[in-house]
């Protein structure tokens, strides 16, 4: 313990495998009723991050981190915002650098270990002094950022951060990068390439896009761009330094990781059983179904297990 027996055992019959459970909610889910107030905050390095508030007048706040090439408008984010607002909790979803619809100012963008930006957004929220309790929620890349943040310097995590829940998280980035199929990789490389083209116009002497290919693997992309742009020696160095699995043993607040067994993005190394057995604050749940950031229970009624589970773990402490 704490290895948690999952209560997610119902998914729509037409979503009969991990790929459909991943793709259909991503493409076709629509969440109604979320209205954001956007705020642009200036980072210490003179860049900007766009954050989106959904307030209901609470002294509690949930801070949400999205997945790779996502943004605060993705249905898994807005669905979670809506679920917490319904329980009387304010929500703050943040867009990573370059993910809010406008290129950020610097050559650097975001990466899967950008816990410094999460820390900055969190402290910005806490400066208002209205929030007595903060919860962290992350999906996929945002889950890795969240877990890394909680475990890399646990003594520096603000005391008002009470609990956390993350979903579909590649805690071993190397394993996940080798596992993910080219079908998904090409989709990500298309949007990442478009952003690199924008950056090349801004920094023509610092980026070379010759030979860029949608047929690359993630290690090839990360070795050529992610790693050198963000101060890592190589993709291997990047994966080794920012993968959150190495930090799980240090987490000091109750934290839940839900990774579906049929997630097409995750390698076997992304199911950290040993860490869950040895850290009483780290809870691991491995449902048989769910796909990657899917977890649909009733697609027609817009019911998702991830939202019910996060609310139950964070608010009801169950």
Phi and psi in degrees as a GROMACS rama.xvg file:
@    title "Ramachandran Plot"
@    xaxis  label "Phi"
@    yaxis  label "Psi"
@TYPE xy
-93.8914  87.0812  UNK-2
-93.4042  119.708  UNK-3
-98.3359  131.382  UNK-4
-73.6905  124.929  UNK-5
-77.4288  142.173  UNK-6
-100  6.56158  UNK-7
-89.1759  104.356  UNK-8
-137.224  12.3549  UNK-9
-129.663  122.907  UNK-10
-137.068  155.377  UNK-11
-55.0475  140.223  UNK-12
-60.6458  -31.8589  UNK-13
-76.2539  -12.3741  UNK-14
-98.0526  76.619  UNK-15
-95.6699  2.5486  UNK-16
-148.163  173.297  UNK-17
-63.3314  -30.8582  UNK-18
-69.4962  -46.4036  UNK-19
-65.8144  -38.0839  UNK-20
-65.8909  -21.8141  UNK-21
-86.0342  -49.4194  UNK-22
-77.8134  -44.7083  UNK-23
-63.136  -48.6422  UNK-24
-61.4092  -35.909  UNK-25
-64.4623  -40.1506  UNK-26
-88.9364  -31.6202  UNK-27
-119.277  -8.73333  UNK-28
-72.037  138.189  UNK-29
-127.872  128.263  UNK-30
-110.598  123.414  UNK-31
-101.077  149.996  UNK-32
97.5272  -0.95242  UNK-33
-94.6063  124.754  UNK-34
-123.297  115.849  UNK-35
-90.7004  151.815  UNK-36
-112.88  116.439  UNK-37
-87.862  141.825  UNK-38
-133.789  135.141  UNK-39
-104.004  124.928  UNK-40
-115.934  144.35  UNK-41
-92.9458  127.486  UNK-42
-80.5966  163.807  UNK-43
-59.4908  -25.2704  UNK-44
-95.0666  20.806  UNK-45
69.6762  24.3655  UNK-46
-99.8966  -170.036  UNK-47
-137.761  154.929  UNK-48
-132.076  131.383  UNK-49
-95.3108  125.566  UNK-50
-119.983  149.852  UNK-51
-123.493  123.254  UNK-52
-98.5001  144.092  UNK-53
-134.608  96.4378  UNK-54
-101.175  142.953  UNK-55
-126.79  12.9108  UNK-56
82.9692  34.6846  UNK-57
-99.4246  160.721  UNK-58
-95.4301  2.39184  UNK-59
-112.968  146.381  UNK-60
-136.211  136.641  UNK-61
-108.874  129.781  UNK-62
-108.346  121.46  UNK-63
-112.202  137.047  UNK-64
-120.655  125.131  UNK-65
-85.8262  -179.632  UNK-66
-91.4232  -177.926  UNK-67
-57.1759  127.703  UNK-68
58.4007  24.5886  UNK-69
-94.8789  -165.893  UNK-70
-165.752  -179.246  UNK-71
-74.9313  -7.51943  UNK-72
-91.5216  -4.05816  UNK-73
-64.7391  143.415  UNK-74
-62.1343  -29.6109  UNK-75
-68.7756  -25.8817  UNK-76
-80.371  -50.8808  UNK-77
-65.4375  -33.1666  UNK-78
-63.1792  -40.5332  UNK-79
-69.5745  -39.9537  UNK-80
-57.8318  -47.6028  UNK-81
-61.8459  -40.9934  UNK-82
-63.4893  -41.6341  UNK-83
-75.9325  -37.5817  UNK-84
-58.6981  -38.1825  UNK-85
-64.7728  -24.0307  UNK-86
-96.1511  11.7673  UNK-87
82.0218  25.8738  UNK-88
-115.723  131.129  UNK-89
-65.1262  153.198  UNK-90
-129.68  142.877  UNK-91
-132.478  114.388  UNK-92
-109.467  132.65  UNK-93
-114.259  141.862  UNK-94
-91.9038  128.869  UNK-95
-65.0997  161.98  UNK-96
-55.37  127.39  UNK-97
83.229  2.85348  UNK-98
-105.611  4.15536  UNK-99
-100.061  10.8241  UNK-100
99.7921  0.953964  UNK-101
-142.275  133.917  UNK-102
-61.1395  140.274  UNK-103
-73.9512  171.227  UNK-104
-81.3661  -23.7931  UNK-105
-99.6002  166.191  UNK-106
-64.5723  -41.7035  UNK-107
-63.6407  151.323  UNK-108
-124.468  -116.264  UNK-109
-127.642  162.763  UNK-110
-148.731  175.904  UNK-111
-78.5622  5.208  UNK-112
-123.408  20.93  UNK-113
-78.0161  58.276  UNK-114
-70.4387  -19.5708  UNK-115
-64.8104  -38.5796  UNK-116
-69.6402  -38.889  UNK-117
-60.7195  -43.6306  UNK-118
-61.2887  -40.2059  UNK-119
-65.3953  -45.0665  UNK-120
-63.5357  -43.0446  UNK-121
-60.0954  -48.0372  UNK-122
-66.9434  -31.7403  UNK-123
-61.1803  -43.6051  UNK-124
-64.9483  -39.0911  UNK-125
-72.9895  -20.0161  UNK-126
-62.868  -21.039  UNK-127
-74.2576  -16.2156  UNK-128
63.7601  11.199  UNK-129
-92.2453  -19.9418  UNK-130
-95.3503  120.89  UNK-131
-87.6205  -27.2234  UNK-132
-138.154  137.141  UNK-133
-126.901  138.182  UNK-134
-116.296  145.904  UNK-135
-110.873  134.965  UNK-136
-131.691  134.491  UNK-137
-139.14  149.891  UNK-138
-122.998  129.95  UNK-139
54.0286  -115.511  UNK-140
-55.261  -40.1996  UNK-141
-66.5484  -27.9122  UNK-142
-67.7184  -41.2612  UNK-143
-64.7665  -42.5443  UNK-144
-60.819  -42.6413  UNK-145
-65.5673  -47.4734  UNK-146
-65.0547  -40.9042  UNK-147
-60.9733  -43.8226  UNK-148
-60.081  -43.8432  UNK-149
-70.0354  -28.874  UNK-150
-104.964  -16.6062  UNK-151
-78.0303  -32.4342  UNK-152
-147.021  68.8672  UNK-153
-59.5028  -29.48  UNK-154
-68.4991  -19.2835  UNK-155
-94.9924  -4.60184  UNK-156
-70.1294  126.772  UNK-157
-55.4798  143.104  UNK-158
-65.6654  -20.4231  UNK-159
-76.7622  -11.0432  UNK-160
-78.8498  109.789  UNK-161
-96.3986  -42.9567  UNK-162
-150.704  166.059  UNK-163
-147.142  152.564  UNK-164
-143.769  131.597  UNK-165
-131.111  154.253  UNK-166
-133.876  142.689  UNK-167
53.256  52.3133  UNK-168
-104.429  124.002  UNK-169
-80.0499  81.6588  UNK-170
-68.8537  -17.3469  UNK-171
-117.634  99.4886  UNK-172
-67.0371  -36.3746  UNK-173
-63.8381  -46.7057  UNK-174
-61.5779  -42.8911  UNK-175
-66.5908  -40.9513  UNK-176
-62.4315  -32.6058  UNK-177
-81.4465  -23.1533  UNK-178
-84.6881  -38.9718  UNK-179
-63.7369  137.823  UNK-180
-79.6252  163.081  UNK-181
-66.0712  -23.7144  UNK-182
-59.3051  -45.6738  UNK-183
-78.0702  -39.6873  UNK-184
-58.4849  -43.1393  UNK-185
-61.9535  -37.293  UNK-186
-62.7804  -44.8145  UNK-187
-68.5523  -41.1557  UNK-188
-66.7769  -25.9592  UNK-189
-65.4044  -49.6359  UNK-190
-74.1919  -35.5391  UNK-191
-63.4756  -38.3865  UNK-192
-65.466  -38.104  UNK-193
-63.3366  -38.7215  UNK-194
-69.2564  -36.543  UNK-195
-64.9444  -35.0391  UNK-196
-63.7222  -39.3092  UNK-197
-63.637  -42.4853  UNK-198
-67.7164  -32.7191  UNK-199
-64.4158  -34.934  UNK-200
-68.4819  -32.1916  UNK-201
-80.6205  -34.0571  UNK-202
-132.211  68.4798  UNK-203
-62.6429  -24.2398  UNK-204
-91.7801  -2.03856  UNK-205
-116.13  -6.70916  UNK-206
-130.443  133.669  UNK-207
-120.644  113.858  UNK-208
-100.949  8.72743  UNK-209
-61.0055  128.671  UNK-210
86.3906  2.97117  UNK-211
-59.365  134.446  UNK-212
-140.158  137.016  UNK-213
-73.1555  -9.11729  UNK-214
-89.2291  -0.820023  UNK-215
-63.6552  157.228  UNK-216
-88.2105  168.094  UNK-217
-63.1236  -41.1803  UNK-218
-57.4404  -36.4707  UNK-219
-66.9115  -44.2963  UNK-220
-64.009  -47.8985  UNK-221
-65.5554  -33.1685  UNK-222
-67.8855  -36.7863  UNK-223
-86.4589  -32.8777  UNK-224
-121.701  -60.5889  UNK-225
-55.9725  -49.371  UNK-226
-63.5983  -57.6568  UNK-227
-65.7573  -33.8093  UNK-228
-65.6547  -31.804  UNK-229
-109.425  16.9708  UNK-230
87.7391  19.4657  UNK-231
-104.598  152.315  UNK-232
-71.4695  -32.8561  UNK-233
-166.221  173.25  UNK-234
-60.1932  -39.7556  UNK-235
-60.2295  -43.9579  UNK-236
-64.9747  -42.8607  UNK-237
-58.8904  -51.2786  UNK-238
-62.4373  -41.377  UNK-239
-65.7466  -36.5434  UNK-240
-85.5941  -27.122  UNK-241
-111.323  -8.34584  UNK-242
-60.7684  132.62  UNK-243
-79.7884  -13.9323  UNK-244
-58.0262  -37.0544  UNK-245
-67.0633  -16.9072  UNK-246
-99.9013  -7.27298  UNK-247
-61.9468  -33.558  UNK-248
-65.0571  -17.9765  UNK-249
-96.3372  -7.24785  UNK-250
-65.206  133.247  UNK-251
-110.14  -9.16901  UNK-252
-112.639  154.632  UNK-253
-57.6195  122.02  UNK-254
-137.062  129.567  UNK-255
-109.666  131.636  UNK-256
-115.883  123.778  UNK-257
-116.029  108.441  UNK-258
-121.097  116.16  UNK-259
-66.4156  143.144  UNK-260
-65.2407  -28.4807  UNK-261
-100.548  21.8915  UNK-262
-67.2785  117.923  UNK-263
-74.1734  -4.01836  UNK-264
-96.5109  -15.082  UNK-265
-107.683  135.825  UNK-266
-85.1684  169.553  UNK-267
-58.2799  -30.0314  UNK-268
-72.1584  -4.42951  UNK-269
-93.8868  13.6307  UNK-270
-120.225  85.1493  UNK-271
-79.6352  73.519  UNK-272
-63.0194  -43.8329  UNK-273
-63.6753  -40.8945  UNK-274
-64.8906  -37.7524  UNK-275
-66.6919  -34.4044  UNK-276
-69.3748  -28.6426  UNK-277
-104.464  -15.2454  UNK-278
-113.527  111.34  UNK-279
-66.5107  -11.9164  UNK-280
-92.2354  -9.55474  UNK-281
-108.937  115.579  UNK-282
-106.219  129.795  UNK-283
-117.808  127.473  UNK-284
-124.626  128.973  UNK-285
-125.779  83.0417  UNK-286
-68.1539  152.939  UNK-287
-65.5319  -34.033  UNK-288
-120.069  174.068  UNK-289
135.661  -27.1203  UNK-290
64.87  -154.247  UNK-291
-105.503  114.491  UNK-292
52.0311  43.3988  UNK-293
-108.312  -92.727  UNK-294
63.4177  32.6296  UNK-295
-68.2988  136.359  UNK-296
-104.426  -51.5026  UNK-297
-135.024  100.08  UNK-298
-62.6604  -42.0107  UNK-299
-66.0716  -32.5035  UNK-300
-96.8223  6.32492  UNK-301
57.6009  48.7534  UNK-302
-109.993  125.844  UNK-303
-130.319  132.302  UNK-304
-62.7107  -37.4399  UNK-305
-57.5925  -38.3826  UNK-306
-72.3427  -44.5938  UNK-307
-60.8977  -41.2256  UNK-308
-68.6069  -41.9794  UNK-309
-64.3228  -43.7509  UNK-310
-62.549  -42.9928  UNK-311
-66.455  -41.8076  UNK-312
-73.1883  -42.4897  UNK-313
-81.6429  -42.6817  UNK-314
-94.3021  -43.513  UNK-315
-91.2296  -7.2395  UNK-316
54.9444  46.3579  UNK-317
